[in-house]
Amino acid sequence: MSHPEVDHELFDRGQFQAELALKSSPIAAFKKAIRRAGEILDGRFSATCDIRRLITGRAWFVDQILREAWARFDWGDANDIALVAVGGYGRGELHPHSDIDILILLDGAQHDSLREPIEGFLTLLWDIGLEIGQSVRSVEDCAEQGRADLTVITNLMESRTLVGADDLRRRMLAATGTQYMWPAREFFLAKRAEQHARHAKYNDTEYNLEPNVKGSPGGLRDLQNILWVIGRYYGTLTLETLVTRGLLTPNEFGLLSASQEFLWKVRYALHMVAGRAEDRLLFDHQRRLAGLLGFTASNAKLAVESFMQKYYRVVMAAAELSDLVNQTLEEQLLEQPDSGELRPLNARFQVRDGFIEATDPGVFKRCPSAILEIFVLMAQQPEIRGVRSGTIRLLRDHRQLIDDKFRHDIRNTSLFVELFKSHEGIHRNLRRMNRYGILGRYLPEFGHIIGQMQHDLFHIYTVDAHTLNLIKNLRKLDRPEMAEKYPLASELMAQLPKPELVYFAGLYHDIAKGRGGDHSELGAKDALAFCERHHLPPWDSRLIAWLVKNHLVMSTTAQRKDLSDPQVIHDFACTVGDQTHLDYLYVLTVADINATNPTLWNSWRASLMRQLYAETKRALRRGLENPIDREERIRENQHAALKLLHAREGIDADAAEQLWAQLGDHYFLRHSAEDIAWHAEAILRHPHDGAPLVLIKETTQREFEGGTQIFIYAPDQHDFFAVTVAAMDQLNLNIQDARILTSTSQFTLDTYVVLDADGGSIGDDPERIAEIRQGLVDALKNPLDYSTIIKRRVPRQLKSFGFAPQVTIHTDAQRPLSVIEVIAPDRPGLLARVGQIFLDFDLSVQNAKIATLGERVEDVFFVTDAHHQPLSDPELCARLQESLVRQLSDTQDSAVPLSRISF
């Protein structure tokens, strides 16, 4: 990188010398100069000055400061020592808080006379506030350590002499040359392995929610990697070498340079906003960066979403070009001339050294369908490792041939459908098509979602990455190792008559995100148009469009509806219609949840999905014209529970039936026969001493499915819910579901499904179970000693997603209950706070559905007043609503937003 001319505004040597002369200590003058230069450069950034001038200007300024500091010490013979800039600073690039890497280079190891000035010099640099990374080495030390350490040799390659004898640096470079260590091939392999390990830290995707501008795939480190490898190979450390050596075309080089400049701007702004060396695009900073970089909101997108989409598209382009260069270098450095096996595939393609290539440069122009054919061939022959660099470039150069005529050509539509029918490689080749810019051109609607993010913690990937991950998850369901984690989904996937139909539905399920309106409805229309263009049969087309339109229905029903209610199951079964639609929807939903955010698929959500599937399958077998009624379900559960109790010694069936007569219908609808028998046996054996009975199921049905059930039987009291959830909060339990019932004998029978605070299963740890049981018994025996709501620190990411809570209160249409729906930012102790408010308003909780989705909770409470009636007083409801909003807001004076009350 060329160095800037003298910039007197940035550093005026005469003025600096005058200020030094006025002070007894030089530190104040140095600090003032550094502070002033930072303010000038930051002002230039805000005025949209060329970013290259800014980062080279900062490096130039630091050069002047270091030279002034060096001049304050006596170095004796100037030929024995040199101050050398290395690393990024050696390249002449510095961001506001970048490390300033320097090497004090010595001519030999015995320099005791220089120890004092070296220590004084380094101390001065730290005292004036420079973030210095320093090393003191002789030329021989550099050779020895460079041979042993990849990082050292990389740093030494990028060096500039600031003060002293440049001959020392030239000797160091000669001693560490490729003839002595790290020849180009060995260096390339080491850097490639280093890059793979770094990418693995970021899940091998450019699309992390909080990407690292430097280290994530497509980030600045990937561009630097290219520089280092070509520097070792060609002996020059400039990106322009990529063009002169034929690794990139001028247009590709222009795109790479533009990507680098954009990432430099982002990194510069990050350092400014964070006030430190920060390379992570944290949620805390993304909104401010969007404003600093000039992004604005539109009707469909927030400014931060537009900024992040631009970021993701830039790093995707940078990653594509980085792959192209690395593939070319691999072919040049690793392959032996004329040693590769050449295997023809057809008239258009052949395989060389495991990589597919076009047989001649005119293939795509002569036969545009080959643009899709190459990916079908790779899917059909998974042993092909990838695409050779020359063919990647041909694909890039000819992708403009994909136009409306191309998209409607029967040859191309047939090839695209054929890809989705492949036994292997569907996801891998869709990802390649996306990386090479083919997929977004062939499906323009997919092109619109590339790099599109949603600024929340629920969706941790961009829409296109999420879509491809969904297809990957569907493909993985047929692997034996997945059958343990997703047993039902794996079984169903193997039975689907046409698995390609669920892949097509997955491709289109979120295609309309970011347009405004209902993305499911809009996406279904796009899916139908796709099916028509690809000549799919009418039944297949209707199924695909139906899946797109209804892809959220199953998860919403499982998480927000009462699955013990036969009417809920019947309504869902009517939506599904038949077993085939149910099977397709189940596997799509499982793959969608896991592709949205893998942490969402916890044991409780899995059990809800399995329960909904099983109950719907049962309803479909009965026939939609013969819905199961409540009385029949109650009789079935009681009969099955009695059969279980008959097998247990000391349990009187008559006593059990007398107990059941007090419990009411809802109890038998909400619990399985196994749970009913389990509860009855424990209650009948429990001493009548007024102490609460707390039961905990110590094991789950499957290792990966089902939360831990906590059943509580105790005399009813109106503060029971508040006391219980506060106690569970104290015990670090994460409540997933609450079923609250009161018997005619005024005993409460509450069932909570819980996970540990980290979302994992409690399992069968006897000490943990004993701790939970005792903690609940103690709290419920002394309800007046209400547990103090724990005030834990709100996690950093959650702080970035504050929004005003939404509270809706209405009367249940079928039961004498009031329904309180709460949508609020997730915060530690949230349920305990809600319970306290219900206690203050003398409300009894009859049931609850708990759902946590990323940074937000969507909870539904079914309550009655002190007289066991629904809430009917508008003034009381308004005060309740206001209290909930205020308590659940980040600030105590939030207005009531998006809330309503109806009766």
C-alpha positions, 0 to 999 in steps of 0.5 A: 500500500502506498504511503500518504504525503506529509499531512501537516494537519494530522501532525505538525512537527514544529508545533509538536517540538514546541509543545515538548519544549514547554513541558518537563515531561514529554507524555502530555505533548505525545498524548495531546498529539495522539488525541488530536490526530484521532479527532481529525481522522474520525471527523474525516470519516464522518465526512466520508473521506476515502477509507484508504487515506484514513487507515494509511494516514493513521499509520503515517501519523503513528510513524511520526510519533514512534520516530519522535519517541525513538529520538529521545533515547541514545541508541549508540551505533545506528547500524546495530539496531532498527525499529521495524513495523510488522504485521498490519502496521507493517502493511501501512494499515491502522484502524483507530484501535488496531494493535501497533506491532513493532519489532526492535531488530538487533544485529546479534544477541549481545546488546546489553548496552541497549537494554536501558533505552529499549525499556525506556522507549517501550515504557514511553509508548505505553505511557502515552497510550499506544496499544503496542505489540512488541518483540525484540529479536536479532536477525538469527532469532527471527530466523529461528522463531519464524521457522517454528511459528507460522504467525511469526513468519507471517508477521515478518513478511510484512515489514517496514523500517521506521528508524535505523539500518534498513540493511538489518531488515533486508538480512532478516527477510533473506534469512527467513526466505522460502529457500530456508523455511516455509516454501510456498507449498508448505506455507499455503497448506498451513494457511489453508488449515489455519483458515479452515480452523478459523472458519469452523469457529464461526460455523463455516458461514458468513451469516452469523448474527454477530459476525466478526469483520476480521475473522468470519468467512469472507472477512478481512483475514481471508483477504489478508490470507490471500496476500500472505500466500501470494507474498510467499509464492510470488514475493510481492505483498499487493493485491494488484499481483492477483491481476498481474499473475492471472489469479483475478480479472480486472473486474474481479479485482475491482470487486475484491477491492470494493469489498475490502474498502467496505469492510474497512469502513465497517471496522473503522466505525466499529472501533469508533463506536466501541472505543476499543479494538472491537471486530465483532459486529455486536447487536449493541453496535449494529444500529449505530453503525447503520446510521454512521454508514448512511443506511436508512429505514424503508417500509419493509426494512429497518436501517440496521437490516439494510446495513447487515444485508449489504454486509452479508452480500459483501462478505459473500462476494469476498468469500467467493473470490477468496475461494476462487483464488485459493482454488487456483493456488491449490491447482498451481501449488499442489498438483504435479504437471501431467499427473492428474487423472482426466475422466470425461463425463460427457461432451461438456465436462470432465473430471481432473484431479477430483474436480470438475471442469468444462471441456473448453471455454465456450461450453456455457456460451454454446450450451447455456443449460450446462450452467445448471447441468454442472451442479446436477453432475456433482450431485449425481457423483458426490465423489467430485470434490468441487469445481476447478478455478477456470470453470468457476470463472467461466460460470461467473462470466456467463451467469448473465445468460440466465434470463427469463428465456433461460428460466422457462426453457424445459431443459433448464427446468428439468435439470433443476427438478432433477437436482432435487431428486438426487440421492446426495449433494442437494444442499451442497450444490445449492450452496455452491449455486448460491456462492457462485451467484447462480441460484439468485439469478435462476430464482430472482425471488431467492435473489431478493433474500440473499443476505437478508437478516431479521434484527432479532435473536430468534432468527440467527441466520439470514433468510437465504442461509436459513433456507439452505440450512432447512434443506440440509436438515431435511437431508440429514434426517435419513442418516442413522445418527439423526434417528436418535435425536429426531426419531419420528421425523427420521421415520416419516422422511424415509416414508415420504412418497416424493421427498423432493416436494418438501425440499421445494416447499423448504426452498420457498417457505420464507421466500417472501420475507422482507416484502411486507405483508404475510410472507406465507401467503405471498410465498405460496403464490411464488411457489405455485408459479415455480411449480407451473414453470417447472411443469410439476403435476397439479397435486404436487403443486398444490401440496407444495403451495399448501406447505408454504402457506401453512409452514408455521401452523404446526409449531404455533399450534404446538406452542400456543394452544392447549393440546389436551383440548379435543377441539384444538386437535380437531381444528388442526386436523381439519387444516391438515386434511389427511395423513400425507399432508400431516407427514410432510408438514411435520418434517418441514416444521422440525427442519424449519425450527432447527434451521431457525435456531438450533437452541429452539429444539429443546426436549419440551418443544420436541415432545409437544410436536410429537404429541400434536402429531400423534393426536392429529393422526388419531383424529384423522384415522377416526375421520374428521366427521367423527371428532372425539368428544370430551367425555370419550377422552375422559373415559379412555384416560380413566379406564387406562389409568385404572388398569395401571393402578390395578398392577400396583400393590396397596392401591384401592380402585374405589379410593382412586375413583373417589379422588377422581370424582373431585378433580373435574373434567379438565384434569383428565383431558390435560394428563395422560393415563400414565400421569393420572395413575402416577398422581393418584398413587402418590396422593393416596399414599400421601399423609394428610398433614397439610404438607404439599406433595411434590412429585418429580419425574426423574427420567424422560421417555427418550434422552432427547425428548420430554421436559421434567414434570413437577406435580404439586398437590396442596391445599388451594390458595390464591397466591399459589402460582406466584409463590411457585414460579418465584420458587422455581426462579430461585431454583434456576428452572426454566418453565415450559408449561403450566397446568393449574387445576383446583379440585372440588375439595379445594386442593390444587393440582398443578403440573409444571414442565421445566428445563434447567436454566440453560434449556437442557433436561434436568435428567435423573441427577438425584441431588438436583431433584432433591434440591428442587423438591425440598425448595418447593416444599419449603416455599409452599409450606410458608407462602407468606415468606414469598421468595424475593424475585432474583434480580439477575443481570440481563444478558448483553444480547437481550439488552439490544432488543428492548421493545415495549411489551404487548398485553391483551386481555379478553374473555375466553369464548368457550370457558368462564376464563379471562385470557391474558396474552403477554408478548415481552422482551425475555428477562430473568425472573419474568414469570416471577414478576408476572406471578407477583402482579397476579397476586397483587390483583388477587387473580387465580391462574387456571392454566398457562402456555409458556413460549420463549422465542429468542429475545421475546416471550409469548405467554398466555395465561388463563385466569379468574378473579377472587370469585372464580369468575372472568374479569369483567371490570374494565377499570381493573383490566386497564390497571392490570394491563398497565401494571404488566406493561410497566413491570415488564418494560426496560423502563418503569415509565413505558407507555402502554403499547399495542394492547387491547381489552375486550370482553 
